Amino acid sequence: MERDFFEPAAIDLLAEASQGNPRTLNLLAQSAWLAAARGTATTIHPDHIHSALPQVPAANAKNTNP
């Protein structure tokens, strides 16, 4: 069975915040995944990305505030 773990808006936010840097994207996605797991979510939402931004200093949070 195949399913999406990231909402499309969350993927867009990851791309914007990481500015295309693979390492930053990976760290941000991992932090968002942990945030989702703490809330027992099964899908990564933009709110999870927002909560992960402070955990990844390299992420560009300039234009990604809710």
CHARMM internal coordinates of N, CA and C (Angstrom, degrees):
IC EDIT
DIST 1 N 1 CA 1.4367
DIST 1 CA 1 C 1.5345
ANGL 1 N 1 CA 1 C 108.41
DIST 1 C 2 N 1.2836
ANGL 1 CA 1 C 2 N 114.84
DIHE 1 N 1 CA 1 C 2 N 134.05
DIST 2 N 2 CA 1.4630
ANGL 1 C 2 N 2 CA 121.02
DIHE 1 CA 1 C 2 N 2 CA 179.64
DIST 2 CA 2 C 1.5223
ANGL 2 N 2 CA 2 C 109.14
DIHE 1 C 2 N 2 CA 2 C -111.63
DIST 2 C 3 N 1.3600
ANGL 2 CA 2 C 3 N 115.69
DIHE 2 N 2 CA 2 C 3 N 135.71
DIST 3 N 3 CA 1.4550
ANGL 2 C 3 N 3 CA 118.77
DIHE 2 CA 2 C 3 N 3 CA 177.43
DIST 3 CA 3 C 1.5223
ANGL 3 N 3 CA 3 C 109.21
DIHE 2 C 3 N 3 CA 3 C -149.52
DIST 3 C 4 N 1.3069
ANGL 3 CA 3 C 4 N 115.19
DIHE 3 N 3 CA 3 C 4 N 158.63
DIST 4 N 4 CA 1.4583
ANGL 3 C 4 N 4 CA 120.96
DIHE 3 CA 3 C 4 N 4 CA 178.99
DIST 4 CA 4 C 1.5210
ANGL 4 N 4 CA 4 C 109.17
DIHE 3 C 4 N 4 CA 4 C -88.24
DIST 4 C 5 N 1.3301
ANGL 4 CA 4 C 5 N 115.71
DIHE 4 N 4 CA 4 C 5 N 132.93
DIST 5 N 5 CA 1.4552
ANGL 4 C 5 N 5 CA 120.47
DIHE 4 CA 4 C 5 N 5 CA 178.41
DIST 5 CA 5 C 1.5236
ANGL 5 N 5 CA 5 C 112.00
DIHE 4 C 5 N 5 CA 5 C -96.97
DIST 5 C 6 N 1.3219
ANGL 5 CA 5 C 6 N 116.55
DIHE 5 N 5 CA 5 C 6 N -18.43
DIST 6 N 6 CA 1.4612
ANGL 5 C 6 N 6 CA 122.10
DIHE 5 CA 5 C 6 N 6 CA 179.75
DIST 6 CA 6 C 1.5246
ANGL 6 N 6 CA 6 C 109.06
DIHE 5 C 6 N 6 CA 6 C -114.97
DIST 6 C 7 N 1.3215
ANGL 6 CA 6 C 7 N 116.47
DIHE 6 N 6 CA 6 C 7 N 132.33
DIST 7 N 7 CA 1.4642
ANGL 6 C 7 N 7 CA 119.80
DIHE 6 CA 6 C 7 N 7 CA 172.31
DIST 7 CA 7 C 1.5291
ANGL 7 N 7 CA 7 C 107.82
DIHE 6 C 7 N 7 CA 7 C -67.21
DIST 7 C 8 N 1.3354
ANGL 7 CA 7 C 8 N 118.54
DIHE 7 N 7 CA 7 C 8 N 149.32
DIST 8 N 8 CA 1.4689
ANGL 7 C 8 N 8 CA 120.38
DIHE 7 CA 7 C 8 N 8 CA 179.34
DIST 8 CA 8 C 1.5327
ANGL 8 N 8 CA 8 C 113.19
DIHE 7 C 8 N 8 CA 8 C -54.67
DIST 8 C 9 N 1.3168
ANGL 8 CA 8 C 9 N 117.71
DIHE 8 N 8 CA 8 C 9 N -39.36
DIST 9 N 9 CA 1.4688
ANGL 8 C 9 N 9 CA 120.11
DIHE 8 CA 8 C 9 N 9 CA 178.95
DIST 9 CA 9 C 1.5241
ANGL 9 N 9 CA 9 C 111.13
DIHE 8 C 9 N 9 CA 9 C -65.22
DIST 9 C 10 N 1.3252
ANGL 9 CA 9 C 10 N 117.45
DIHE 9 N 9 CA 9 C 10 N -33.91
DIST 10 N 10 CA 1.4621
ANGL 9 C 10 N 10 CA 121.40
DIHE 9 CA 9 C 10 N 10 CA 177.69
DIST 10 CA 10 C 1.5285
ANGL 10 N 10 CA 10 C 110.35
DIHE 9 C 10 N 10 CA 10 C -68.24
DIST 10 C 11 N 1.3063
ANGL 10 CA 10 C 11 N 117.24
DIHE 10 N 10 CA 10 C 11 N -38.37
DIST 11 N 11 CA 1.4677
ANGL 10 C 11 N 11 CA 121.18
DIHE 10 CA 10 C 11 N 11 CA 177.62
DIST 11 CA 11 C 1.5259
ANGL 11 N 11 CA 11 C 109.90
DIHE 10 C 11 N 11 CA 11 C -63.90
DIST 11 C 12 N 1.3166
ANGL 11 CA 11 C 12 N 116.67
DIHE 11 N 11 CA 11 C 12 N -44.20
DIST 12 N 12 CA 1.4711
ANGL 11 C 12 N 12 CA 120.49
DIHE 11 CA 11 C 12 N 12 CA 178.06
DIST 12 CA 12 C 1.5255
ANGL 12 N 12 CA 12 C 110.82
DIHE 11 C 12 N 12 CA 12 C -60.26
DIST 12 C 13 N 1.3099
ANGL 12 CA 12 C 13 N 116.32
DIHE 12 N 12 CA 12 C 13 N -42.57
DIST 13 N 13 CA 1.4567
ANGL 12 C 13 N 13 CA 121.20
DIHE 12 CA 12 C 13 N 13 CA 179.88
DIST 13 CA 13 C 1.5257
ANGL 13 N 13 CA 13 C 111.26
DIHE 12 C 13 N 13 CA 13 C -65.95
DIST 13 C 14 N 1.3240
ANGL 13 CA 13 C 14 N 117.40
DIHE 13 N 13 CA 13 C 14 N -39.55
DIST 14 N 14 CA 1.4691
ANGL 13 C 14 N 14 CA 121.33
DIHE 13 CA 13 C 14 N 14 CA 175.97
DIST 14 CA 14 C 1.5197
ANGL 14 N 14 CA 14 C 110.87
DIHE 13 C 14 N 14 CA 14 C -60.16
DIST 14 C 15 N 1.3131
ANGL 14 CA 14 C 15 N 116.25
DIHE 14 N 14 CA 14 C 15 N -46.11
DIST 15 N 15 CA 1.4673
ANGL 14 C 15 N 15 CA 120.42
DIHE 14 CA 14 C 15 N 15 CA -179.44
DIST 15 CA 15 C 1.5223
ANGL 15 N 15 CA 15 C 111.12
DIHE 14 C 15 N 15 CA 15 C -62.59
DIST 15 C 16 N 1.3205
ANGL 15 CA 15 C 16 N 116.61
DIHE 15 N 15 CA 15 C 16 N -42.89
DIST 16 N 16 CA 1.4583
ANGL 15 C 16 N 16 CA 120.80
DIHE 15 CA 15 C 16 N 16 CA -179.31
DIST 16 CA 16 C 1.5329
ANGL 16 N 16 CA 16 C 111.13
DIHE 15 C 16 N 16 CA 16 C -66.37
DIST 16 C 17 N 1.3104
ANGL 16 CA 16 C 17 N 116.52
DIHE 16 N 16 CA 16 C 17 N -46.76
DIST 17 N 17 CA 1.4626
ANGL 16 C 17 N 17 CA 120.97
DIHE 16 CA 16 C 17 N 17 CA -175.79
DIST 17 CA 17 C 1.5199
ANGL 17 N 17 CA 17 C 112.48
DIHE 16 C 17 N 17 CA 17 C -69.16
DIST 17 C 18 N 1.3282
ANGL 17 CA 17 C 18 N 117.69
DIHE 17 N 17 CA 17 C 18 N -32.27
DIST 18 N 18 CA 1.4675
ANGL 17 C 18 N 18 CA 120.79
DIHE 17 CA 17 C 18 N 18 CA -178.37
DIST 18 CA 18 C 1.5222
ANGL 18 N 18 CA 18 C 112.33
DIHE 17 C 18 N 18 CA 18 C -85.48
DIST 18 C 19 N 1.3098
ANGL 18 CA 18 C 19 N 117.64
DIHE 18 N 18 CA 18 C 19 N -13.42
DIST 19 N 19 CA 1.4614
ANGL 18 C 19 N 19 CA 123.90
DIHE 18 CA 18 C 19 N 19 CA -178.13
DIST 19 CA 19 C 1.5342
ANGL 19 N 19 CA 19 C 111.70
DIHE 18 C 19 N 19 CA 19 C 51.99
DIST 19 C 20 N 1.3282
ANGL 19 CA 19 C 20 N 116.10
DIHE 19 N 19 CA 19 C 20 N 34.21
DIST 20 N 20 CA 1.4565
ANGL 19 C 20 N 20 CA 121.15
DIHE 19 CA 19 C 20 N 20 CA 176.68
DIST 20 CA 20 C 1.5113
ANGL 20 N 20 CA 20 C 115.10
DIHE 19 C 20 N 20 CA 20 C 80.45
DIST 20 C 21 N 1.3179
ANGL 20 CA 20 C 21 N 118.61
DIHE 20 N 20 CA 20 C 21 N 2.27
DIST 21 N 21 CA 1.4606
ANGL 20 C 21 N 21 CA 121.51
DIHE 20 CA 20 C 21 N 21 CA 179.01
DIST 21 CA 21 C 1.5294
ANGL 21 N 21 CA 21 C 108.27
DIHE 20 C 21 N 21 CA 21 C -80.61
DIST 21 C 22 N 1.3414
ANGL 21 CA 21 C 22 N 118.02
DIHE 21 N 21 CA 21 C 22 N 116.04
DIST 22 N 22 CA 1.4649
ANGL 21 C 22 N 22 CA 120.21
DIHE 21 CA 21 C 22 N 22 CA -175.64
DIST 22 CA 22 C 1.5291
ANGL 22 N 22 CA 22 C 113.71
DIHE 21 C 22 N 22 CA 22 C -60.17
DIST 22 C 23 N 1.3224
ANGL 22 CA 22 C 23 N 117.39
DIHE 22 N 22 CA 22 C 23 N -39.18
DIST 23 N 23 CA 1.4691
ANGL 22 C 23 N 23 CA 120.48
DIHE 22 CA 22 C 23 N 23 CA -179.12
DIST 23 CA 23 C 1.5246
ANGL 23 N 23 CA 23 C 110.27
DIHE 22 C 23 N 23 CA 23 C -65.74
DIST 23 C 24 N 1.3208
ANGL 23 CA 23 C 24 N 117.12
DIHE 23 N 23 CA 23 C 24 N -44.79
DIST 24 N 24 CA 1.4639
ANGL 23 C 24 N 24 CA 120.81
DIHE 23 CA 23 C 24 N 24 CA 178.84
DIST 24 CA 24 C 1.5191
ANGL 24 N 24 CA 24 C 110.43
DIHE 23 C 24 N 24 CA 24 C -64.19
DIST 24 C 25 N 1.3158
ANGL 24 CA 24 C 25 N 117.28
DIHE 24 N 24 CA 24 C 25 N -42.31
DIST 25 N 25 CA 1.4620
ANGL 24 C 25 N 25 CA 121.36
DIHE 24 CA 24 C 25 N 25 CA 178.77
DIST 25 CA 25 C 1.5251
ANGL 25 N 25 CA 25 C 110.14
DIHE 24 C 25 N 25 CA 25 C -59.99
DIST 25 C 26 N 1.3316
ANGL 25 CA 25 C 26 N 116.67
DIHE 25 N 25 CA 25 C 26 N -44.07
DIST 26 N 26 CA 1.4545
ANGL 25 C 26 N 26 CA 120.93
DIHE 25 CA 25 C 26 N 26 CA -179.73
DIST 26 CA 26 C 1.5265
ANGL 26 N 26 CA 26 C 111.23
DIHE 25 C 26 N 26 CA 26 C -62.90
DIST 26 C 27 N 1.3273
ANGL 26 CA 26 C 27 N 116.92
DIHE 26 N 26 CA 26 C 27 N -47.01
DIST 27 N 27 CA 1.4669
ANGL 26 C 27 N 27 CA 120.47
DIHE 26 CA 26 C 27 N 27 CA 179.91
DIST 27 CA 27 C 1.5270
ANGL 27 N 27 CA 27 C 111.51
DIHE 26 C 27 N 27 CA 27 C -63.14
DIST 27 C 28 N 1.3060
ANGL 27 CA 27 C 28 N 116.20
DIHE 27 N 27 CA 27 C 28 N -41.28
DIST 28 N 28 CA 1.4606
ANGL 27 C 28 N 28 CA 120.82
DIHE 27 CA 27 C 28 N 28 CA 179.97
DIST 28 CA 28 C 1.5254
ANGL 28 N 28 CA 28 C 111.05
DIHE 27 C 28 N 28 CA 28 C -66.93
DIST 28 C 29 N 1.3206
ANGL 28 CA 28 C 29 N 117.05
DIHE 28 N 28 CA 28 C 29 N -43.34
DIST 29 N 29 CA 1.4653
ANGL 28 C 29 N 29 CA 120.82
DIHE 28 CA 28 C 29 N 29 CA 178.86
DIST 29 CA 29 C 1.5253
ANGL 29 N 29 CA 29 C 110.76
DIHE 28 C 29 N 29 CA 29 C -63.81
DIST 29 C 30 N 1.3291
ANGL 29 CA 29 C 30 N 116.31
DIHE 29 N 29 CA 29 C 30 N -40.98
DIST 30 N 30 CA 1.4625
ANGL 29 C 30 N 30 CA 119.96
DIHE 29 CA 29 C 30 N 30 CA 179.16
DIST 30 CA 30 C 1.5327
ANGL 30 N 30 CA 30 C 111.14
DIHE 29 C 30 N 30 CA 30 C -64.34
DIST 30 C 31 N 1.3088
ANGL 30 CA 30 C 31 N 116.56
DIHE 30 N 30 CA 30 C 31 N -43.67
DIST 31 N 31 CA 1.4626
ANGL 30 C 31 N 31 CA 120.55
DIHE 30 CA 30 C 31 N 31 CA 178.68
DIST 31 CA 31 C 1.5285
ANGL 31 N 31 CA 31 C 110.97
DIHE 30 C 31 N 31 CA 31 C -64.29
DIST 31 C 32 N 1.3170
ANGL 31 CA 31 C 32 N 116.80
DIHE 31 N 31 CA 31 C 32 N -39.90
DIST 32 N 32 CA 1.4729
ANGL 31 C 32 N 32 CA 120.66
DIHE 31 CA 31 C 32 N 32 CA 177.76
DIST 32 CA 32 C 1.5264
ANGL 32 N 32 CA 32 C 110.74
DIHE 31 C 32 N 32 CA 32 C -65.74
DIST 32 C 33 N 1.3233
ANGL 32 CA 32 C 33 N 116.20
DIHE 32 N 32 CA 32 C 33 N -38.02
DIST 33 N 33 CA 1.4593
ANGL 32 C 33 N 33 CA 120.82
DIHE 32 CA 32 C 33 N 33 CA 179.03
DIST 33 CA 33 C 1.5298
ANGL 33 N 33 CA 33 C 109.69
DIHE 32 C 33 N 33 CA 33 C -62.51
DIST 33 C 34 N 1.3344
ANGL 33 CA 33 C 34 N 116.50
DIHE 33 N 33 CA 33 C 34 N -42.83
DIST 34 N 34 CA 1.4606
ANGL 33 C 34 N 34 CA 120.56
DIHE 33 CA 33 C 34 N 34 CA 177.71
DIST 34 CA 34 C 1.5318
ANGL 34 N 34 CA 34 C 111.55
DIHE 33 C 34 N 34 CA 34 C -64.42
DIST 34 C 35 N 1.3241
ANGL 34 CA 34 C 35 N 116.39
DIHE 34 N 34 CA 34 C 35 N -39.85
DIST 35 N 35 CA 1.4653
ANGL 34 C 35 N 35 CA 120.40
DIHE 34 CA 34 C 35 N 35 CA 177.48
DIST 35 CA 35 C 1.5274
ANGL 35 N 35 CA 35 C 110.26
DIHE 34 C 35 N 35 CA 35 C -61.80
DIST 35 C 36 N 1.3100
ANGL 35 CA 35 C 36 N 116.34
DIHE 35 N 35 CA 35 C 36 N -41.04
DIST 36 N 36 CA 1.4704
ANGL 35 C 36 N 36 CA 120.45
DIHE 35 CA 35 C 36 N 36 CA 179.19
DIST 36 CA 36 C 1.5275
ANGL 36 N 36 CA 36 C 110.25
DIHE 35 C 36 N 36 CA 36 C -66.43
DIST 36 C 37 N 1.3148
ANGL 36 CA 36 C 37 N 116.65
DIHE 36 N 36 CA 36 C 37 N -41.14
DIST 37 N 37 CA 1.4609
ANGL 36 C 37 N 37 CA 120.56
DIHE 36 CA 36 C 37 N 37 CA -178.61
DIST 37 CA 37 C 1.5280
ANGL 37 N 37 CA 37 C 111.36
DIHE 36 C 37 N 37 CA 37 C -65.48
DIST 37 C 38 N 1.3246
ANGL 37 CA 37 C 38 N 116.59
DIHE 37 N 37 CA 37 C 38 N -37.69
DIST 38 N 38 CA 1.4644
ANGL 37 C 38 N 38 CA 119.26
DIHE 37 CA 37 C 38 N 38 CA 177.46
DIST 38 CA 38 C 1.5232
ANGL 38 N 38 CA 38 C 110.98
DIHE 37 C 38 N 38 CA 38 C -61.05
DIST 38 C 39 N 1.3087
ANGL 38 CA 38 C 39 N 116.37
DIHE 38 N 38 CA 38 C 39 N -32.22
DIST 39 N 39 CA 1.4643
ANGL 38 C 39 N 39 CA 120.76
DIHE 38 CA 38 C 39 N 39 CA 178.41
DIST 39 CA 39 C 1.5117
ANGL 39 N 39 CA 39 C 113.02
DIHE 38 C 39 N 39 CA 39 C -93.63
DIST 39 C 40 N 1.3123
ANGL 39 CA 39 C 40 N 117.34
DIHE 39 N 39 CA 39 C 40 N 7.90
DIST 40 N 40 CA 1.4740
ANGL 39 C 40 N 40 CA 125.49
DIHE 39 CA 39 C 40 N 40 CA -179.05
DIST 40 CA 40 C 1.5331
ANGL 40 N 40 CA 40 C 113.48
DIHE 39 C 40 N 40 CA 40 C 59.04
DIST 40 C 41 N 1.3229
ANGL 40 CA 40 C 41 N 116.43
DIHE 40 N 40 CA 40 C 41 N 26.47
DIST 41 N 41 CA 1.4703
ANGL 40 C 41 N 41 CA 120.37
DIHE 40 CA 40 C 41 N 41 CA 176.13
DIST 41 CA 41 C 1.5258
ANGL 41 N 41 CA 41 C 109.13
DIHE 40 C 41 N 41 CA 41 C -77.18
DIST 41 C 42 N 1.3016
ANGL 41 CA 41 C 42 N 116.62
DIHE 41 N 41 CA 41 C 42 N 150.62
DIST 42 N 42 CA 1.4670
ANGL 41 C 42 N 42 CA 121.07
DIHE 41 CA 41 C 42 N 42 CA 177.72
DIST 42 CA 42 C 1.5255
ANGL 42 N 42 CA 42 C 111.73
DIHE 41 C 42 N 42 CA 42 C -105.94
DIST 42 C 43 N 1.3170
ANGL 42 CA 42 C 43 N 116.49
DIHE 42 N 42 CA 42 C 43 N -3.95
DIST 43 N 43 CA 1.4598
ANGL 42 C 43 N 43 CA 122.50
DIHE 42 CA 42 C 43 N 43 CA 178.59
DIST 43 CA 43 C 1.5199
ANGL 43 N 43 CA 43 C 108.39
DIHE 42 C 43 N 43 CA 43 C -133.92
DIST 43 C 44 N 1.3350
ANGL 43 CA 43 C 44 N 116.41
DIHE 43 N 43 CA 43 C 44 N 140.46
DIST 44 N 44 CA 1.4608
ANGL 43 C 44 N 44 CA 121.43
DIHE 43 CA 43 C 44 N 44 CA 178.43
DIST 44 CA 44 C 1.5242
ANGL 44 N 44 CA 44 C 108.28
DIHE 43 C 44 N 44 CA 44 C -82.19
DIST 44 C 45 N 1.3249
ANGL 44 CA 44 C 45 N 116.08
DIHE 44 N 44 CA 44 C 45 N 123.69
DIST 45 N 45 CA 1.4513
ANGL 44 C 45 N 45 CA 123.30
DIHE 44 CA 44 C 45 N 45 CA 179.99
DIST 45 CA 45 C 1.5336
ANGL 45 N 45 CA 45 C 109.51
DIHE 44 C 45 N 45 CA 45 C -106.85
DIST 45 C 46 N 1.3169
ANGL 45 CA 45 C 46 N 118.49
DIHE 45 N 45 CA 45 C 46 N 163.88
DIST 46 N 46 CA 1.4689
ANGL 45 C 46 N 46 CA 120.16
DIHE 45 CA 45 C 46 N 46 CA 176.87
DIST 46 CA 46 C 1.5296
ANGL 46 N 46 CA 46 C 113.06
DIHE 45 C 46 N 46 CA 46 C -55.33
DIST 46 C 47 N 1.3340
ANGL 46 CA 46 C 47 N 117.65
DIHE 46 N 46 CA 46 C 47 N -33.21
DIST 47 N 47 CA 1.4664
ANGL 46 C 47 N 47 CA 120.03
DIHE 46 CA 46 C 47 N 47 CA 178.21
DIST 47 CA 47 C 1.5278
ANGL 47 N 47 CA 47 C 111.34
DIHE 46 C 47 N 47 CA 47 C -60.49
DIST 47 C 48 N 1.3226
ANGL 47 CA 47 C 48 N 116.83
DIHE 47 N 47 CA 47 C 48 N -34.46
DIST 48 N 48 CA 1.4630
ANGL 47 C 48 N 48 CA 120.24
DIHE 47 CA 47 C 48 N 48 CA 178.03
DIST 48 CA 48 C 1.5328
ANGL 48 N 48 CA 48 C 110.59
DIHE 47 C 48 N 48 CA 48 C -67.92
DIST 48 C 49 N 1.3190
ANGL 48 CA 48 C 49 N 116.21
DIHE 48 N 48 CA 48 C 49 N -36.44
DIST 49 N 49 CA 1.4698
ANGL 48 C 49 N 49 CA 120.05
DIHE 48 CA 48 C 49 N 49 CA 177.57
DIST 49 CA 49 C 1.5234
ANGL 49 N 49 CA 49 C 109.07
DIHE 48 C 49 N 49 CA 49 C -66.09
DIST 49 C 50 N 1.3178
ANGL 49 CA 49 C 50 N 116.43
DIHE 49 N 49 CA 49 C 50 N -44.90
DIST 50 N 50 CA 1.4685
ANGL 49 C 50 N 50 CA 120.42
DIHE 49 CA 49 C 50 N 50 CA 179.32
DIST 50 CA 50 C 1.5301
ANGL 50 N 50 CA 50 C 111.18
DIHE 49 C 50 N 50 CA 50 C -59.48
DIST 50 C 51 N 1.3159
ANGL 50 CA 50 C 51 N 116.97
DIHE 50 N 50 CA 50 C 51 N -40.81
DIST 51 N 51 CA 1.4630
ANGL 50 C 51 N 51 CA 118.92
DIHE 50 CA 50 C 51 N 51 CA 179.73
DIST 51 CA 51 C 1.5205
ANGL 51 N 51 CA 51 C 111.86
DIHE 50 C 51 N 51 CA 51 C -71.40
DIST 51 C 52 N 1.3211
ANGL 51 CA 51 C 52 N 117.67
DIHE 51 N 51 CA 51 C 52 N -21.48
DIST 52 N 52 CA 1.4653
ANGL 51 C 52 N 52 CA 121.86
DIHE 51 CA 51 C 52 N 52 CA 179.57
DIST 52 CA 52 C 1.5290
ANGL 52 N 52 CA 52 C 112.39
DIHE 51 C 52 N 52 CA 52 C -84.18
DIST 52 C 53 N 1.3083
ANGL 52 CA 52 C 53 N 118.05
DIHE 52 N 52 CA 52 C 53 N -22.93
DIST 53 N 53 CA 1.4719
ANGL 52 C 53 N 53 CA 121.09
DIHE 52 CA 52 C 53 N 53 CA -175.84
DIST 53 CA 53 C 1.5298
ANGL 53 N 53 CA 53 C 113.87
DIHE 52 C 53 N 53 CA 53 C -53.72
DIST 53 C 54 N 1.3266
ANGL 53 CA 53 C 54 N 119.93
DIHE 53 N 53 CA 53 C 54 N -44.97
DIST 54 N 54 CA 1.4737
ANGL 53 C 54 N 54 CA 118.71
DIHE 53 CA 53 C 54 N 54 CA 179.94
DIST 54 CA 54 C 1.5297
ANGL 54 N 54 CA 54 C 113.13
DIHE 53 C 54 N 54 CA 54 C -65.46
DIST 54 C 55 N 1.3247
ANGL 54 CA 54 C 55 N 116.90
DIHE 54 N 54 CA 54 C 55 N -20.63
DIST 55 N 55 CA 1.4638
ANGL 54 C 55 N 55 CA 121.05
DIHE 54 CA 54 C 55 N 55 CA -179.11
DIST 55 CA 55 C 1.5272
ANGL 55 N 55 CA 55 C 112.70
DIHE 54 C 55 N 55 CA 55 C -79.09
DIST 55 C 56 N 1.3281
ANGL 55 CA 55 C 56 N 116.37
DIHE 55 N 55 CA 55 C 56 N -16.07
DIST 56 N 56 CA 1.4637
ANGL 55 C 56 N 56 CA 121.38
DIHE 55 CA 55 C 56 N 56 CA -176.78
DIST 56 CA 56 C 1.5311
ANGL 56 N 56 CA 56 C 108.76
DIHE 55 C 56 N 56 CA 56 C -124.00
DIST 56 C 57 N 1.3312
ANGL 56 CA 56 C 57 N 116.38
DIHE 56 N 56 CA 56 C 57 N 91.99
DIST 57 N 57 CA 1.4681
ANGL 56 C 57 N 57 CA 119.76
DIHE 56 CA 56 C 57 N 57 CA -175.67
DIST 57 CA 57 C 1.5302
ANGL 57 N 57 CA 57 C 114.49
DIHE 56 C 57 N 57 CA 57 C -57.35
DIST 57 C 58 N 1.3280
ANGL 57 CA 57 C 58 N 116.85
DIHE 57 N 57 CA 57 C 58 N -28.66
DIST 58 N 58 CA 1.4567
ANGL 57 C 58 N 58 CA 119.72
DIHE 57 CA 57 C 58 N 58 CA -178.11
DIST 58 CA 58 C 1.5287
ANGL 58 N 58 CA 58 C 112.64
DIHE 57 C 58 N 58 CA 58 C -74.41
DIST 58 C 59 N 1.3249
ANGL 58 CA 58 C 59 N 116.41
DIHE 58 N 58 CA 58 C 59 N -14.40
DIST 59 N 59 CA 1.4722
ANGL 58 C 59 N 59 CA 119.98
DIHE 58 CA 58 C 59 N 59 CA -179.30
DIST 59 CA 59 C 1.5342
ANGL 59 N 59 CA 59 C 109.46
DIHE 58 C 59 N 59 CA 59 C -70.90
DIST 59 C 60 N 1.2978
ANGL 59 CA 59 C 60 N 115.47
DIHE 59 N 59 CA 59 C 60 N 140.64
DIST 60 N 60 CA 1.4521
ANGL 59 C 60 N 60 CA 121.28
DIHE 59 CA 59 C 60 N 60 CA 179.75
DIST 60 CA 60 C 1.5124
ANGL 60 N 60 CA 60 C 109.06
DIHE 59 C 60 N 60 CA 60 C -84.40
DIST 60 C 61 N 1.3104
ANGL 60 CA 60 C 61 N 117.03
DIHE 60 N 60 CA 60 C 61 N 102.47
DIST 61 N 61 CA 1.4650
ANGL 60 C 61 N 61 CA 121.40
DIHE 60 CA 60 C 61 N 61 CA -177.82
DIST 61 CA 61 C 1.5110
ANGL 61 N 61 CA 61 C 112.23
DIHE 60 C 61 N 61 CA 61 C -95.76
DIST 61 C 62 N 1.3427
ANGL 61 CA 61 C 62 N 117.52
DIHE 61 N 61 CA 61 C 62 N 5.26
DIST 62 N 62 CA 1.4658
ANGL 61 C 62 N 62 CA 120.80
DIHE 61 CA 61 C 62 N 62 CA -175.56
DIST 62 CA 62 C 1.5162
ANGL 62 N 62 CA 62 C 113.33
DIHE 61 C 62 N 62 CA 62 C -53.47
DIST 62 C 63 N 1.3115
ANGL 62 CA 62 C 63 N 117.14
DIHE 62 N 62 CA 62 C 63 N -55.96
DIST 63 N 63 CA 1.4623
ANGL 62 C 63 N 63 CA 120.67
DIHE 62 CA 62 C 63 N 63 CA -174.33
DIST 63 CA 63 C 1.5192
ANGL 63 N 63 CA 63 C 111.87
DIHE 62 C 63 N 63 CA 63 C -109.68
DIST 63 C 64 N 1.3320
ANGL 63 CA 63 C 64 N 117.75
DIHE 63 N 63 CA 63 C 64 N 24.83
DIST 64 N 64 CA 1.4494
ANGL 63 C 64 N 64 CA 119.17
DIHE 63 CA 63 C 64 N 64 CA -176.96
DIST 64 CA 64 C 1.5130
ANGL 64 N 64 CA 64 C 112.72
DIHE 63 C 64 N 64 CA 64 C -116.99
DIST 64 C 65 N 1.3250
ANGL 64 CA 64 C 65 N 118.35
DIHE 64 N 64 CA 64 C 65 N 13.60
DIST 65 N 65 CA 1.4553
ANGL 64 C 65 N 65 CA 120.72
DIHE 64 CA 64 C 65 N 65 CA 177.38
DIST 65 CA 65 C 1.5186
ANGL 65 N 65 CA 65 C 109.79
DIHE 64 C 65 N 65 CA 65 C -73.23
DIST 65 C 66 N 1.3638
ANGL 65 CA 65 C 66 N 116.28
DIHE 65 N 65 CA 65 C 66 N 142.67
DIST 66 N 66 CA 1.4740
ANGL 65 C 66 N 66 CA 118.90
DIHE 65 CA 65 C 66 N 66 CA -178.46
DIST 66 CA 66 C 1.5052
ANGL 66 N 66 CA 66 C 112.84
DIHE 65 C 66 N 66 CA 66 C -67.12
END
COOR INIT
IC SEED 1 N 1 CA 1 C
IC BUILD
